[in-house]
């Protein structure tokens, strides 16, 4: 059995991003796991090969629709 000090994560030790995300209270939006595809994931407007959405309104609408369809 471990003590309370051993069970609490040490904030000074760096943690891998995936582990840190699972430890946080806020869920990771589904849009962050989407790969860039050359067009907006919501409205299909052509984009560069880095961006996922053409703007904040499309990203927010995508999140809202994803939450509704859960």
Protein Blocks (a to p, Z undefined) as FASTA:
>chain_A
ZZfklmpccfkbccdfklmmmmpmbdcdfklmpccehiafklopacdfkbmbfbfklmmm
mmmmmmmmZZ
